[in-house]
Amino acid sequence: RAEATAIIIRMDEALQKKVDSLRWALEKTYDLPFTDVPQNSWFYYYIRVAYLESLVKGRDSDTFAPIENMNRAEAAKMLHDALARRLRLLEDSKDTPVDDVIDSLYFEMAKSGF
């Protein structure tokens, strides 16, 4: 689950920048409810950003289970939520990586959740 979370975060440059800024922040605060995600683990900041962005939830209120496998449903939901977040940001900024995307049928279908 930790590796999949890190991969999803790395796909989005803005989320990766949040991980990097948290990693280098002078004041380190632990604000995750998960007792099995130690602050000194390689995956702490990835899970923290994903949690704060509502991309992941724990197995229960205080357990994330970072070394367990992620099932297909969890992976699909996380990927969907990450892409939906990105589309919302693009729509809000009216900025797209390529000029012809906004007018395309694919983009309209993607925005509608197709």
C-alpha positions in Angstrom: 0.0 0.0 0.0 2.9 2.4 0.8 4.6 1.8 -2.6 1.3 2.2 -4.6 0.7 5.5 -2.7 4.1 6.8 -3.5 3.7 5.9 -7.2 0.4 7.8 -7.3 1.8 10.8 -5.6 4.9 10.9 -7.9 2.5 11.0 -10.9 1.4 14.5 -9.9 4.2 17.1 -9.8 2.3 19.4 -7.4 1.8 16.5 -4.9 5.4 15.5 -5.2 6.4 19.1 -4.4 4.3 18.9 -1.3 6.2 15.8 -0.2 9.5 17.4 -0.9 8.6 20.6 1.0 7.3 18.6 4.0 10.5 16.5 4.0 12.7 19.6 4.2 10.5 21.6 6.6 12.2 22.8 9.8 9.2 22.0 12.0 8.3 18.4 11.8 4.8 17.6 13.1 3.1 14.2 13.1 -0.5 14.7 12.0 -1.5 11.2 10.8 -3.8 9.0 12.8 -2.0 5.9 11.7 0.2 4.3 14.4 1.8 2.0 11.9 3.3 4.8 9.7 6.4 6.0 11.6 7.6 9.5 10.9 11.1 8.2 10.0 9.9 5.7 7.3 10.6 6.4 3.7 6.8 6.4 2.9 5.7 8.7 5.7 5.5 11.9 3.6 3.8 10.2 0.7 1.1 8.7 2.9 0.8 12.1 4.8 0.2 14.0 1.5 -2.2 11.4 0.2 -4.1 11.4 3.4 -4.3 15.2 3.6 -5.5 15.3 0.0 -8.1 12.6 0.8 -6.6 10.1 -1.7 -6.2 7.4 1.0 -7.9 6.1 4.1 -6.7 3.7 6.6 -7.8 0.1 7.1 -9.4 1.5 10.3 -9.1 4.7 12.3 -5.5 4.2 13.4 -4.1 1.6 10.9 -2.9 2.2 7.4 -1.2 -1.1 6.8 1.6 0.2 4.6 3.3 -3.2 4.0 0.1 -5.0 3.0 -0.9 -5.4 -0.6 -3.3 -2.9 -2.1 -6.3 -4.6 -3.8 -7.6 -3.6 -7.2 -10.5 -1.6 -5.8 -8.3 0.5 -3.6 -5.8 1.1 -6.4 -8.6 2.1 -8.8 -10.2 4.5 -6.3 -6.9 6.1 -5.5 -6.0 6.5 -9.2 -9.4 7.9 -10.0 -9.3 10.4 -7.1 -5.8 11.5 -8.0 -6.8 12.0 -11.7 -10.1 13.7 -10.7 -8.1 16.1 -8.5 -5.8 16.9 -11.4 -8.7 17.5 -13.7 -10.4 19.9 -11.2 -7.1 21.8 -10.9 -6.9 22.1 -14.7 -10.5 23.1 -15.0 -10.0 25.8 -12.2 -6.9 27.2 -13.8 -8.2 26.8 -17.4 -4.6 25.7 -18.1 -3.9 22.5 -19.9 -0.7 20.9 -21.0 -1.7 20.9 -24.7 -3.8 23.4 -26.6 -6.3 21.1 -28.2 -7.4 19.2 -25.0 -10.2 21.5 -23.7 -12.2 21.1 -26.9 -11.8 17.4 -27.3 -14.6 14.9 -26.6 -12.2 12.8 -24.6 -11.6 15.7 -22.2 -15.3 16.3 -21.8 -15.8 12.5 -21.1 -13.0 12.5 -18.6 -14.4 15.5 -16.7 -17.8 13.9 -16.5 -16.3 10.7 -14.9 -16.6 8.4 -17.9 
